[in-house]
Amino acid sequence: MTKPSLPELLHAAVAAVGGTERPGQVAMAEAVAEAIDDGSHLLVQAGTGTGKSLGYLVPALAHGERVVVATATLALQRQLVERDLPRTVEALHPLLRRRPEFAMLKGRSNYLCLHRLHEGMPQDEEDGLFDQFEAAAPTSKLGQDLLRLRDWSDETETGDRDGLTPGVSDRAWAQVSVSSRECLGASKCAYGAECFAEMARERAKLAEVVVTNHALLAIDAIEGAPVLPQHEVLIVDEAHELVSRVTGVATGELTPGQVNRAVRRAAKLVNEKAADQLQTAAEGFERLMELALPGRLEEIPEDLTYALMALRDAARTVITALGTTRDKSVQDEDAIRKQALASVETVHDVAERVANGSEWDVVWYERHDRFGASLRVAPMSVSGLLREKLFADRSVVLTSATLKLGGDFNGVGASLGLGPEGVEGDDLPRWKGTDVGSPFDYRRQGILYVAKHLARPARDGERADMLDELTELIQAAGGRTLGLFSSMRAAQLAAEELRSRIPEYPILLQGEETLGELIKNFAADPATCLFGTLSLWQGVDVPGPSCQLVVMDKIPFPRPDDPLMSARQKAVEEAGGNGFMAVAATHAALLMAQGAGRLVRASGDRGVVAVLDQRLATARYGGYLKASLPDFWYTTDRNQVRKSLAAIDAAAKTAKETEAK
């Protein structure tokens, strides 16, 4: 039997999922197959509606080597494991003459811990474990969640939190789950043979396709101890999120509350001298944190350095003592000890990292009204780490609808540790970028409108002219508006003002309900508007007449006082580069590309992306930002835009009336 061709396999897979084969999908599959075959790396931009999951799954399955697929969102993980992979595997089985196995793997804290569930969880104040089911009032929300979890534990096959619907609060889940540092280990745990996390790992070891998330991929790369099975191909979907997810995993935090918890957990498991040393160091650290002022610490103050060194040394003493002191009067001492060790090790590691003051780290102090003071440390850049850990010994495919910024892939490539496209060297991985386009005709389906007549926005200033413009646009569109704001304060002010100005158009505001509920209500009523900030720029998929106007209040540059972004920008400038373009403009371009992508989600969608910031039309960097957006028809004519919105609104209402008949 001859080996099936890639077009044959793709055709079978597309038919199995009930899709339509598109030229961009075919081009993507061919590019992915070529990269896998020659062991190179690929950045592929595939617009909304391309069908990119099949564009990479089919050539990966055809190749026959183990592949890891990492995504940023739960929704895509579910789509892959529950829809795309089962149907694709079934469709390709007769052609490949094998049925590839697939599995999902997440971090340990995503799985129910049977030891915690049955034996209870450690508490800070006293020895031993406590039964959280007895401690929580059965009529309270926490008590009800815990009882649901106990019932669910008898039904679930995976123990995966995301399989529990409806979900439970983070507080409830924390009482029945453990981090990798807190885990006793399968060989030492009475429930090791039944452990959901261990079973997920075993399934992953046997699977040809392993679906995971960016965070676990980052842990696998950063921590040196492999958590993912050995694989020959890595596919990173939603790749525009990868750098921020890796940065998040590589960021450490130290708070007085966290340190005090570590003290309480260790106090009765170590000798008095070690416990007192840690207690004294914790008190010194807490006093300094009460005095500190928010912002970046380019040099660590001497008194803070001494406090951190004292904390580090005391934590090291406690870690040693935890390994030698035993107390048989403590119930389930191994679990108590493991949790205490995890807490103290985290304190030690972050204190040592900050005290050492690496030039490659950024340290800053934050104070929140709700959460108090915190000291944070993050890598200046993760590009070197990614170049070394991600692109060695395997072929890597990175894909997203937004990878080509300012007309090329070099900006995103640089953030991933790659050199300019086409430039090769001893330590520079070989890669290429390809844009397979979109099935949508953006110039016919959408308008990019820049409100050039508005005053230049000032930081955190009142913008009466912007609110006037926004009001008129919403009225012309008949509601149907997704408002993307550069800050939560701006979104709240706009919602408050417009609710009084145009009460006939309901304004939903992020934070007033769950994100899922907000999007559901927004999609259900075309007259409704939805306002919010960061997660809405990337997390809304509402095709059809409910979203025909996407408004950006201003270009989403990072705040000038953002410690990490400003440090990265300064580092580029000191190296002779353009820090603003490399960091701030790239950040804004990526967010704007994602935000503009909310407008056209289906072939019948029509509408306007309105940017209420004149700088997109007048500033030198405006061309770079516009080149990062879909190729909409461009205008600064406010009257033309209002006419277009009114026409789109009228057409949508006519279509609805016709459908009703």
MARFILUM-210254 format. One record per residue (C-alpha): residue number from 0; residue in three letters; x, y, z. Coordinates in Angstrom, 1 decimal. Layout:
N
pos,code,x,y,z
NUM,ALA,X,Y,Z
...
END
This chain:
661
pos,code,x,y,z
0,MET,0.0,0.0,0.0
1,THR,1.4,3.4,-1.0
2,LYS,1.9,6.0,1.7
3,PRO,-1.0,8.5,1.7
4,SER,-0.1,12.0,0.6
5,LEU,-0.5,15.0,2.8
6,PRO,-3.4,16.4,0.8
7,GLU,-5.3,13.1,1.1
8,LEU,-4.8,13.1,4.9
9,LEU,-5.8,16.7,5.3
10,HIS,-8.9,16.2,3.2
11,ALA,-10.0,13.2,5.3
12,ALA,-9.4,15.1,8.6
13,VAL,-11.3,18.2,7.4
14,ALA,-14.2,16.1,6.3
15,ALA,-14.2,14.3,9.7
16,VAL,-14.6,17.5,11.7
17,GLY,-17.2,18.9,9.3
18,GLY,-15.0,21.7,8.1
19,THR,-14.1,23.3,4.8
20,GLU,-10.6,22.9,3.3
21,ARG,-9.0,26.3,2.8
22,PRO,-5.9,27.3,0.8
23,GLY,-4.3,28.8,4.0
24,GLN,-4.8,25.5,5.8
25,VAL,-3.2,23.5,3.0
26,ALA,-0.2,25.9,2.8
27,MET,0.2,25.7,6.6
28,ALA,0.1,21.9,6.6
29,GLU,2.8,21.8,3.9
30,ALA,5.0,24.3,5.7
31,VAL,4.7,22.3,9.0
32,ALA,5.5,19.0,7.2
33,GLU,8.6,20.6,5.7
34,ALA,9.8,21.9,9.0
35,ILE,9.3,18.6,10.8
36,ASP,11.0,16.7,7.9
37,ASP,14.2,18.8,7.9
38,GLY,14.3,19.5,11.7
39,SER,14.0,23.3,11.3
40,HIS,11.8,25.7,13.1
41,LEU,8.7,27.6,11.8
42,LEU,6.7,30.6,12.8
43,VAL,3.4,30.5,11.0
44,GLN,0.7,33.2,11.1
45,ALA,-2.7,31.8,10.4
46,GLY,-5.7,34.1,10.5
47,THR,-8.9,33.4,12.3
48,GLY,-10.9,30.8,10.4
49,THR,-7.9,29.1,8.8
50,GLY,-8.4,25.9,10.7
51,LYS,-4.9,25.9,12.0
52,SER,-5.3,23.0,14.5
53,LEU,-5.7,20.6,11.6
54,GLY,-3.0,22.5,9.8
55,TYR,-0.5,21.3,12.3
56,LEU,-2.1,18.1,13.7
57,VAL,-2.3,16.3,10.3
58,PRO,1.4,16.7,9.3
59,ALA,2.5,15.9,12.9
60,LEU,0.4,12.7,13.0
61,ALA,1.6,11.7,9.5
62,HIS,5.2,12.0,10.5
63,GLY,4.7,9.4,13.3
64,GLU,7.0,10.9,15.9
65,ARG,5.9,12.0,19.4
66,VAL,4.6,15.6,19.4
67,VAL,3.8,17.9,22.2
68,VAL,1.2,20.6,21.5
69,ALA,1.2,23.5,24.0
70,THR,-1.6,26.0,24.1
71,ALA,-2.3,29.1,26.3
72,THR,-6.0,28.6,26.9
73,LEU,-8.2,25.9,28.4
74,ALA,-10.7,26.4,25.5
75,LEU,-8.2,25.3,22.9
76,GLN,-6.9,22.4,25.0
77,ARG,-10.5,21.2,25.3
78,GLN,-11.1,21.7,21.6
79,LEU,-8.0,19.6,20.7
80,VAL,-8.7,16.7,23.1
81,GLU,-12.4,16.5,22.9
82,ARG,-13.1,17.4,19.3
83,ASP,-10.2,17.8,16.8
84,LEU,-7.9,14.9,17.9
85,PRO,-10.6,12.1,18.3
86,ARG,-12.1,12.9,14.9
87,THR,-8.7,13.4,13.2
88,VAL,-7.3,10.2,14.6
89,GLU,-10.4,8.2,13.5
90,ALA,-10.3,9.7,10.0
91,LEU,-6.6,9.1,9.5
92,HIS,-6.6,5.6,10.9
93,PRO,-7.5,3.8,7.7
94,LEU,-4.9,5.8,5.7
95,LEU,-2.1,5.6,8.2
96,ARG,-2.9,2.1,9.2
97,ARG,-2.4,3.0,12.9
98,ARG,-4.4,4.8,15.5
99,PRO,-2.2,7.3,17.3
100,GLU,-2.9,7.7,21.0
101,PHE,-3.2,11.2,22.6
102,ALA,-3.4,12.5,26.1
103,MET,-3.6,15.8,28.1
104,LEU,-1.0,16.6,30.7
105,LYS,-1.1,19.6,33.2
106,GLY,0.7,20.7,36.3
107,ARG,0.1,18.6,39.4
108,SER,-2.1,21.2,41.1
109,ASN,-4.7,20.8,38.4
110,TYR,-5.5,17.3,39.6
111,LEU,-7.4,16.2,42.7
112,CYS,-5.1,14.9,45.4
113,LEU,-6.6,11.8,47.1
114,HIS,-4.3,12.1,50.1
115,ARG,-5.6,15.6,50.7
116,LEU,-9.2,14.5,50.1
117,HIS,-9.1,11.6,52.5
118,GLU,-6.5,12.5,55.1
119,GLY,-7.2,16.2,55.4
120,MET,-4.9,19.2,54.8
121,PRO,-2.1,20.6,57.0
122,GLN,-3.1,23.7,59.0
123,ASP,-0.7,26.4,60.1
124,GLU,-1.6,26.9,63.7
125,GLU,-1.5,23.4,65.1
126,ASP,0.1,20.0,64.6
127,GLY,-1.4,17.5,62.3
128,LEU,-4.1,17.6,59.7
129,PHE,-7.6,18.8,59.9
130,ASP,-10.7,17.5,58.1
131,GLN,-11.8,20.4,55.9
132,PHE,-15.2,18.7,55.4
133,GLU,-15.9,19.0,59.1
134,ALA,-14.3,22.4,59.5
135,ALA,-16.4,24.1,56.7
136,ALA,-20.1,24.7,57.5
137,PRO,-22.1,22.4,55.2
138,THR,-24.4,25.3,54.3
139,SER,-21.6,27.6,53.3
140,LYS,-20.4,28.0,49.8
141,LEU,-17.0,26.4,50.8
142,GLY,-18.8,23.5,52.5
143,GLN,-21.0,22.9,49.5
144,ASP,-18.0,23.0,47.1
145,LEU,-16.1,20.5,49.3
146,LEU,-19.0,18.1,49.4
147,ARG,-19.3,18.3,45.6
148,LEU,-15.6,17.5,45.3
149,ARG,-16.0,14.5,47.6
150,ASP,-18.9,13.1,45.5
151,TRP,-17.0,14.0,42.2
152,SER,-13.9,12.1,43.4
153,ASP,-15.9,8.8,43.1
154,GLU,-17.1,9.6,39.6
155,THR,-14.1,11.2,37.8
156,GLU,-11.7,9.1,35.8
157,THR,-9.1,11.9,35.4
158,GLY,-9.4,14.0,38.6
159,ASP,-8.8,17.0,36.3
160,ARG,-10.3,20.2,37.8
161,ASP,-11.5,21.3,34.3
162,GLY,-13.7,18.2,34.1
163,LEU,-15.7,19.4,37.1
164,THR,-18.8,21.4,35.9
165,PRO,-19.9,23.7,37.3
166,GLY,-16.5,24.5,38.8
167,VAL,-15.6,25.3,42.5
168,SER,-13.9,28.2,44.1
169,ASP,-10.1,28.5,44.1
170,ARG,-10.3,28.3,47.9
171,ALA,-12.1,25.0,47.8
172,TRP,-9.8,23.5,45.2
173,ALA,-6.7,24.5,47.2
174,GLN,-7.9,22.2,50.0
175,VAL,-7.9,19.1,47.8
176,SER,-4.9,19.7,45.6
177,VAL,-1.1,20.0,46.0
178,SER,1.8,21.6,44.2
179,SER,4.6,19.5,42.9
180,ARG,6.8,20.7,45.9
181,GLU,4.1,19.6,48.4
182,CYS,3.5,16.2,46.8
183,LEU,4.7,13.2,48.9
184,GLY,5.6,11.3,45.8
185,ALA,3.9,8.2,44.5
186,SER,6.2,5.8,46.3
187,LYS,5.6,7.4,49.7
188,CYS,1.9,8.2,49.4
189,ALA,-0.7,5.7,50.5
190,TYR,-2.7,6.7,47.5
191,GLY,0.2,6.7,45.0
192,ALA,-1.3,3.8,43.0
193,GLU,-4.5,5.7,42.4
194,CYS,-3.0,9.1,42.0
195,PHE,-4.7,11.1,39.2
196,ALA,-1.6,13.2,38.4
197,GLU,0.6,10.1,38.2
198,MET,-2.0,8.4,35.9
199,ALA,-2.0,11.4,33.7
200,ARG,1.8,11.2,33.4
201,GLU,1.7,7.5,32.5
202,ARG,-0.9,8.2,29.8
203,ALA,1.3,10.9,28.4
204,LYS,4.3,8.6,28.3
205,LEU,2.3,6.2,26.1
206,ALA,0.8,8.8,23.8
207,GLU,2.0,10.0,20.4
208,VAL,0.4,13.4,20.9
209,VAL,0.6,15.2,24.3
210,VAL,-1.5,18.3,24.8
211,THR,-0.3,20.6,27.5
212,ASN,-0.2,24.3,28.5
213,HIS,2.4,27.0,28.1
214,ALA,3.1,27.0,31.9
215,LEU,4.0,23.4,32.0
216,LEU,6.1,23.8,28.9
217,ALA,7.9,26.6,30.7
218,ILE,8.4,24.6,33.9
219,ASP,9.8,21.7,31.8
220,ALA,12.3,24.1,30.2
221,ILE,13.3,26.2,33.2
222,GLU,13.5,23.7,36.1
223,GLY,15.7,21.1,34.4
224,ALA,13.7,18.2,35.8
225,PRO,11.7,17.0,32.8
226,VAL,7.9,16.9,33.4
227,LEU,7.0,16.3,29.7
228,PRO,7.9,13.0,28.0
229,GLN,10.7,13.0,25.5
230,HIS,9.5,14.3,22.1
231,GLU,10.8,15.1,18.6
232,VAL,8.3,17.8,17.6
233,LEU,6.9,20.7,19.7
234,ILE,4.0,22.8,18.4
235,VAL,3.2,26.0,20.3
236,ASP,-0.3,27.3,19.5
237,GLU,-1.4,30.7,20.7
238,ALA,2.3,31.4,20.5
239,HIS,1.9,35.2,20.9
240,GLU,1.3,34.4,24.6
241,LEU,4.4,32.2,25.2
242,VAL,6.9,34.9,26.3
243,SER,4.5,36.3,28.9
244,ARG,3.6,32.8,30.2
245,VAL,7.3,31.8,30.5
246,THR,8.1,35.1,32.2
247,GLY,5.3,34.4,34.7
248,VAL,6.7,31.0,35.5
249,ALA,10.2,32.5,36.0
250,THR,8.9,35.3,38.3
251,GLY,9.4,35.0,42.0
252,GLU,7.5,36.7,44.8
253,LEU,8.1,37.3,48.5
254,THR,5.5,38.7,50.9
255,PRO,5.4,39.1,54.6
256,GLY,2.3,36.8,54.8
257,GLN,4.0,34.1,52.7
258,VAL,7.1,34.2,55.0
259,ASN,5.0,34.1,58.1
260,ARG,3.1,31.1,56.8
261,ALA,6.5,29.3,56.2
262,VAL,7.5,30.1,59.8
263,ARG,4.2,28.7,61.2
264,ARG,4.4,25.5,59.1
265,ALA,8.0,24.8,60.1
266,ALA,8.0,25.9,63.8
267,LYS,6.9,22.7,65.4
268,LEU,8.9,20.4,63.1
269,VAL,12.3,21.9,63.8
270,ASN,14.4,22.6,66.9
271,GLU,13.7,25.8,68.8
272,LYS,16.9,27.6,67.7
273,ALA,16.2,27.1,64.0
274,ALA,12.6,28.2,64.4
275,ASP,13.6,31.3,66.3
276,GLN,16.2,32.3,63.7
277,LEU,13.5,32.1,60.9
278,GLN,11.0,34.0,63.1
279,THR,13.5,36.8,63.8
280,ALA,14.4,37.1,60.1
281,ALA,10.8,37.2,59.1
282,GLU,10.1,40.0,61.5
283,GLY,13.0,42.0,60.1
284,PHE,11.8,41.5,56.5
285,GLU,8.3,42.5,57.4
286,ARG,9.4,45.8,59.1
287,LEU,11.3,46.8,55.9
288,MET,8.4,45.9,53.7
289,GLU,6.2,48.3,55.6
290,LEU,8.7,51.2,54.9
291,ALA,9.5,50.5,51.2
292,LEU,8.1,52.7,48.4
293,PRO,6.6,51.0,45.2
294,GLY,8.7,50.8,42.1
295,ARG,11.8,49.2,40.5
296,LEU,14.8,48.6,42.7
297,GLU,17.7,49.1,40.3
298,GLU,20.0,48.5,43.2
299,ILE,18.9,46.6,46.3
300,PRO,19.1,48.8,49.4
301,GLU,21.7,47.7,51.9
302,ASP,19.2,47.1,54.7
303,LEU,17.0,45.0,52.4
304,THR,20.0,43.0,51.2
305,TYR,20.9,42.2,54.9
306,ALA,17.3,41.3,55.6
307,LEU,17.1,39.0,52.6
308,MET,20.4,37.3,53.5
309,ALA,19.2,36.7,57.0
310,LEU,16.0,35.2,55.6
311,ARG,17.9,33.1,53.2
312,ASP,20.3,31.8,55.9
313,ALA,17.5,31.1,58.4
314,ALA,15.5,29.3,55.7
315,ARG,18.5,27.1,54.8
316,THR,19.0,26.2,58.5
317,VAL,15.3,25.2,58.8
318,ILE,15.5,23.2,55.6
319,THR,18.4,21.2,57.1
320,ALA,16.6,20.8,60.4
321,LEU,13.4,19.6,58.6
322,GLY,15.4,16.7,57.2
323,THR,16.7,15.5,60.6
324,THR,14.0,16.3,63.3
325,ARG,11.2,13.8,63.7
326,ASP,8.1,14.0,65.9
327,LYS,6.0,10.9,66.1
328,SER,3.2,12.8,67.9
329,VAL,2.4,14.7,64.7
330,GLN,-0.4,13.1,62.7
331,ASP,0.7,12.2,59.1
332,GLU,4.0,14.0,59.7
333,ASP,5.3,13.4,56.1
334,ALA,2.5,15.5,54.6
335,ILE,3.0,18.3,57.2
336,ARG,6.7,18.2,56.7
337,LYS,6.4,18.3,52.9
338,GLN,4.2,21.3,52.9
339,ALA,6.5,23.1,55.4
340,LEU,9.5,22.3,53.3
341,ALA,7.8,23.6,50.1
342,SER,7.0,26.9,51.8
343,VAL,10.5,27.4,53.3
344,GLU,12.3,26.4,50.1
345,THR,10.3,29.0,48.2
346,VAL,11.3,31.7,50.7
347,HIS,14.9,30.6,50.5
348,ASP,15.0,30.5,46.7
349,VAL,13.4,34.0,46.2
350,ALA,15.4,35.6,49.0
351,GLU,18.7,34.3,47.6
352,ARG,17.8,35.3,44.0
353,VAL,17.0,38.9,45.0
354,ALA,20.0,39.2,47.4
355,ASN,22.4,38.0,44.7
356,GLY,21.2,40.8,42.5
357,SER,21.8,39.3,39.0
358,GLU,22.1,41.9,36.2
359,TRP,19.7,39.7,34.2
360,ASP,16.9,40.1,36.8
361,VAL,14.5,43.0,37.4
362,VAL,13.4,43.5,41.1
363,TRP,10.5,45.7,42.2
364,TYR,8.3,46.4,45.1
365,GLU,4.5,46.6,44.9
366,ARG,1.8,47.5,47.4
367,HIS,-1.8,46.5,46.9
368,ASP,-4.7,47.7,49.1
369,ARG,-6.0,44.2,49.3
370,PHE,-2.9,42.0,49.2
371,GLY,-0.4,44.2,51.0
372,ALA,3.3,44.5,50.1
373,SER,5.3,42.2,47.9
374,LEU,8.8,42.0,46.5
375,ARG,9.0,40.6,43.0
376,VAL,11.8,39.4,40.7
377,ALA,11.5,38.5,37.0
378,PRO,14.0,37.9,34.2
379,MET,15.0,40.9,32.2
380,SER,14.4,38.7,29.1
381,VAL,13.5,35.1,28.5
382,SER,14.9,35.1,25.0
383,GLY,18.2,33.4,25.9
384,LEU,16.4,30.8,28.0
385,LEU,14.0,30.0,25.2
386,ARG,16.8,29.8,22.6
387,GLU,18.7,27.4,24.7
388,LYS,15.9,25.3,26.1
389,LEU,13.1,25.4,23.5
390,PHE,14.8,25.1,20.2
391,ALA,17.5,22.5,20.9
392,ASP,17.1,18.8,19.8
393,ARG,13.6,19.1,18.3
394,SER,11.6,20.8,15.6
395,VAL,9.5,23.7,16.9
396,VAL,6.4,25.1,15.2
397,LEU,4.9,28.3,16.7
398,THR,1.6,29.5,15.4
399,SER,-0.9,32.2,16.1
400,ALA,-3.2,34.7,14.3
401,THR,-0.8,37.5,15.4
402,LEU,3.0,36.8,14.9
403,LYS,3.8,39.1,12.1
404,LEU,4.2,42.6,13.6
405,GLY,5.0,45.6,11.6
406,GLY,5.1,43.5,8.4
407,ASP,7.6,40.8,9.5
408,PHE,8.3,38.1,12.1
409,ASN,11.5,39.4,13.4
410,GLY,10.1,41.2,16.4
411,VAL,8.4,38.1,17.7
412,GLY,11.4,36.0,16.7
413,ALA,13.7,38.2,18.8
414,SER,11.5,37.8,21.8
415,LEU,11.8,34.0,21.4
416,GLY,15.6,34.1,21.2
417,LEU,15.8,33.8,17.4
418,GLY,18.0,35.9,15.2
419,PRO,16.7,37.8,12.1
420,GLU,14.9,35.5,9.6
421,GLY,17.5,34.0,7.2
422,VAL,20.5,34.8,9.5
423,GLU,22.2,31.6,10.7
424,GLY,25.1,31.1,13.2
425,ASP,26.5,28.7,15.6
426,ASP,24.1,29.6,18.4
427,LEU,21.2,30.9,16.2
428,PRO,18.5,28.3,15.4
429,ARG,17.5,28.0,11.7
430,TRP,13.9,29.2,11.2
431,LYS,11.5,30.8,8.8
432,GLY,8.3,32.7,9.0
433,THR,5.2,32.2,6.8
434,ASP,1.9,34.0,6.7
435,VAL,-0.8,31.7,5.2
436,GLY,-3.4,34.5,5.3
437,SER,-7.0,34.3,6.3
438,PRO,-10.2,33.0,4.6
439,PHE,-11.8,36.4,5.3
440,ASP,-11.8,39.4,2.9
441,TYR,-10.8,42.0,5.5
442,ARG,-11.0,45.0,3.1
443,ARG,-14.6,44.1,2.3
444,GLN,-15.7,43.0,5.7
445,GLY,-14.1,45.6,8.0
446,ILE,-13.1,49.3,8.3
447,LEU,-10.2,50.6,10.4
448,TYR,-11.2,54.0,11.6
449,VAL,-8.8,56.4,13.5
450,ALA,-10.4,59.3,15.2
451,LYS,-7.7,61.8,14.1
452,HIS,-9.7,64.8,15.2
453,LEU,-9.6,63.9,18.9
454,ALA,-7.1,65.5,21.3
455,ARG,-3.9,63.4,22.0
456,PRO,-4.7,61.3,25.0
457,ALA,-2.9,62.2,28.3
458,ARG,-2.0,59.6,30.8
459,ASP,-5.0,58.9,33.1
460,GLY,-6.6,62.2,32.1
461,GLU,-10.3,62.8,31.6
462,ARG,-11.2,62.5,27.9
463,ALA,-14.6,64.2,27.3
464,ASP,-14.1,64.3,23.5
465,MET,-13.4,60.6,23.5
466,LEU,-16.6,59.8,25.5
467,ASP,-18.6,62.0,23.0
468,GLU,-17.1,60.1,20.1
469,LEU,-17.7,56.7,21.7
470,THR,-21.4,57.7,22.4
471,GLU,-22.0,58.6,18.8
472,LEU,-20.4,55.5,17.5
473,ILE,-22.4,53.2,19.7
474,GLN,-25.6,55.0,18.7
475,ALA,-24.7,54.6,15.0
476,ALA,-24.0,50.9,15.5
477,GLY,-27.2,50.3,17.5
478,GLY,-25.2,48.9,20.4
479,ARG,-23.2,45.9,19.2
480,THR,-20.0,47.3,20.7
481,LEU,-16.9,45.6,22.3
482,GLY,-15.0,48.4,24.2
483,LEU,-11.4,47.6,24.8
484,PHE,-9.8,49.9,27.3
485,SER,-6.1,50.5,28.2
486,SER,-7.0,50.3,32.0
487,MET,-9.7,49.1,34.2
488,ARG,-10.2,52.7,35.5
489,ALA,-10.8,53.9,32.0
490,ALA,-13.4,51.1,31.3
491,GLN,-15.2,51.9,34.6
492,LEU,-15.4,55.6,33.9
493,ALA,-16.7,55.1,30.4
494,ALA,-19.3,52.5,31.5
495,GLU,-20.5,54.9,34.2
496,GLU,-20.8,57.8,31.9
497,LEU,-22.4,56.0,29.0
498,ARG,-24.9,54.2,31.1
499,SER,-26.4,57.6,32.0
500,ARG,-26.0,59.0,28.4
501,ILE,-27.5,56.2,26.4
502,PRO,-29.5,53.9,28.8
503,GLU,-31.2,52.2,25.8
504,TYR,-28.0,50.4,25.2
505,PRO,-27.0,48.2,28.2
506,ILE,-23.4,48.4,29.1
507,LEU,-21.8,45.3,30.6
508,LEU,-18.6,45.8,32.6
509,GLN,-15.8,43.4,33.2
510,GLY,-15.6,42.4,36.8
511,GLU,-19.3,42.8,37.5
512,GLU,-19.9,39.1,36.5
513,THR,-17.8,36.2,35.5
514,LEU,-16.1,36.6,32.1
515,GLY,-18.0,33.7,30.6
516,GLU,-21.4,35.1,31.8
517,LEU,-20.5,38.5,30.4
518,ILE,-19.6,37.2,26.9
519,LYS,-22.7,35.0,26.9
520,ASN,-25.0,38.0,27.7
521,PHE,-23.1,40.2,25.2
522,ALA,-23.7,37.7,22.4
523,ALA,-27.3,37.2,23.3
524,ASP,-28.5,40.8,22.8
525,PRO,-27.2,42.9,19.9
526,ALA,-28.1,46.1,21.6
527,THR,-25.7,45.3,24.5
528,CYS,-22.2,46.7,24.8
529,LEU,-19.3,45.0,26.7
530,PHE,-16.5,47.1,28.2
531,GLY,-13.3,45.8,29.8
532,THR,-9.6,45.5,29.7
533,LEU,-6.8,43.0,29.1
534,SER,-8.6,39.6,28.9
535,LEU,-11.2,41.1,26.5
536,TRP,-8.5,42.1,24.1
537,GLN,-7.8,38.5,23.5
538,GLY,-10.6,36.3,24.9
539,VAL,-13.8,37.2,23.1
540,ASP,-15.1,35.1,20.2
541,VAL,-18.5,36.4,19.2
542,PRO,-19.3,36.0,15.5
543,GLY,-22.4,37.6,14.1
544,PRO,-24.4,40.8,14.7
545,SER,-23.7,41.2,18.4
546,CYS,-20.1,42.5,17.8
547,GLN,-20.0,44.9,14.8
548,LEU,-18.0,47.7,16.5
549,VAL,-14.7,47.1,18.3
550,VAL,-13.4,50.3,20.0
551,MET,-9.9,50.8,21.4
552,ASP,-9.8,53.9,23.7
553,LYS,-6.1,54.4,23.0
554,ILE,-2.9,52.6,21.9
555,PRO,-2.2,50.1,24.6
556,PHE,1.4,50.9,25.4
557,PRO,2.7,49.5,28.7
558,ARG,2.5,52.0,31.6
559,PRO,5.7,54.1,31.9
560,ASP,6.0,52.9,35.5
561,ASP,5.7,49.2,34.6
562,PRO,9.0,48.0,36.2
563,LEU,9.6,45.0,33.9
564,MET,8.7,46.7,30.6
565,SER,10.6,49.9,31.4
566,ALA,13.7,47.8,32.4
567,ARG,13.6,45.9,29.2
568,GLN,13.2,49.1,27.2
569,LYS,16.2,50.6,29.0
570,ALA,18.3,47.5,28.4
571,VAL,17.7,47.6,24.6
572,GLU,18.6,51.3,24.5
573,GLU,21.8,50.7,26.4
574,ALA,22.7,48.0,23.9
575,GLY,22.3,50.6,21.1
576,GLY,18.8,49.6,20.0
577,ASN,15.5,51.4,19.8
578,GLY,13.9,50.4,23.2
579,PHE,10.6,52.0,22.5
580,MET,10.0,50.1,19.2
581,ALA,11.5,46.8,20.5
582,VAL,9.4,46.8,23.7
583,ALA,6.6,49.3,24.0
584,ALA,5.5,49.4,20.3
585,THR,5.8,45.6,19.9
586,HIS,3.7,45.1,23.1
587,ALA,1.1,47.6,21.7
588,ALA,1.1,46.1,18.2
589,LEU,0.5,42.6,19.6
590,LEU,-2.4,43.7,21.7
591,MET,-4.0,45.8,19.0
592,ALA,-3.7,42.9,16.5
593,GLN,-5.4,40.6,19.0
594,GLY,-8.1,43.3,19.8
595,ALA,-8.8,44.0,16.1
596,GLY,-9.1,40.2,15.6
597,ARG,-12.3,40.3,17.7
598,LEU,-14.3,41.9,14.9
599,VAL,-14.3,39.4,12.0
600,ARG,-14.9,35.9,13.3
601,ALA,-16.9,34.5,10.4
602,SER,-17.3,35.0,6.7
603,GLY,-20.5,37.0,7.1
604,ASP,-19.2,39.4,9.8
605,ARG,-19.1,43.1,8.9
606,GLY,-18.1,46.0,11.1
607,VAL,-15.6,48.7,12.3
608,VAL,-12.5,48.8,14.4
609,ALA,-12.4,52.3,15.9
610,VAL,-9.2,53.5,17.5
611,LEU,-9.9,56.7,19.5
612,ASP,-6.3,57.7,19.5
613,GLN,-5.0,60.2,16.9
614,ARG,-1.4,58.9,17.3
615,LEU,-2.2,55.9,15.1
616,ALA,-2.6,58.3,12.2
617,THR,-0.1,61.0,13.2
618,ALA,2.8,59.4,15.0
619,ARG,5.9,58.0,13.2
620,TYR,5.2,54.6,14.8
621,GLY,1.6,54.6,13.5
622,GLY,2.6,52.8,10.3
623,TYR,4.3,50.0,12.2
624,LEU,1.1,49.5,14.3
625,LYS,-1.2,49.6,11.3
626,ALA,0.9,47.1,9.5
627,SER,0.4,44.7,12.4
628,LEU,-3.4,44.8,12.0
629,PRO,-5.7,43.0,9.6
630,ASP,-5.9,44.7,6.2
631,PHE,-9.1,46.5,6.8
632,TRP,-10.2,49.5,4.6
633,TYR,-8.7,52.5,6.4
634,THR,-10.3,55.9,7.0
635,THR,-10.2,58.9,9.3
636,ASP,-13.6,60.2,8.0
637,ARG,-16.0,60.2,11.0
638,ASN,-19.1,60.9,8.9
639,GLN,-18.4,58.0,6.6
640,VAL,-17.9,55.6,9.5
641,ARG,-21.2,56.6,11.1
642,LYS,-23.0,56.0,7.8
643,SER,-21.3,52.6,7.5
644,LEU,-22.2,51.6,11.0
645,ALA,-25.8,52.7,10.5
646,ALA,-26.0,50.7,7.3
647,ILE,-24.5,47.6,9.0
648,ASP,-27.0,48.0,11.9
649,ALA,-29.9,48.3,9.5
650,ALA,-28.8,45.2,7.5
651,ALA,-28.5,43.2,10.7
652,LYS,-32.0,44.2,11.9
653,THR,-33.5,43.4,8.4
654,ALA,-31.8,40.0,8.5
655,LYS,-33.2,39.3,12.0
656,GLU,-36.7,40.3,10.9
657,THR,-36.5,38.1,7.8
658,GLU,-35.3,35.2,9.9
659,ALA,-38.2,35.7,12.3
660,LYS,-40.7,35.4,9.4
END
